[in-house]
């Protein structure tokens, strides 16, 4: 087994189970970005939609009788509505974990946006480097 991949040597046809580390990282990053996009939409919707709409949507999404005991997310919608009004104490009262969850979601959204931004810039500079290596300065409308 090399350092560039994980080989399922115990499996029949082991080469079929070989996973390139770069592919695995790219897949994990893509999954994280997709989940971050979904979480970012939920965060933005919770903050930007009218409070009545947020409460109505939350009631629609709640499965009746899904849980008989309070769970970690109980009160989260009301906490979200309190947060958007700047009522930190009200948010913490509705759900003690809401402030931590909000901070984590916000930080994750910023990090995901930063990764997309950085990779977009780097992809552009990689494209320019390849163009310059080939003695060109532009492909289509893209100029370096
Ligand atoms: Zn609950």
Boltz pocket constraint, residues with backbone or C-beta under 6 A from the ligand:
constraints:
  - pocket:
      binder: B
      contacts: [[A, 67], [A, 69], [A, 70], [A, 71], [A, 72], [A, 73], [A, 74], [A, 75]]
      max_distance: 6.0
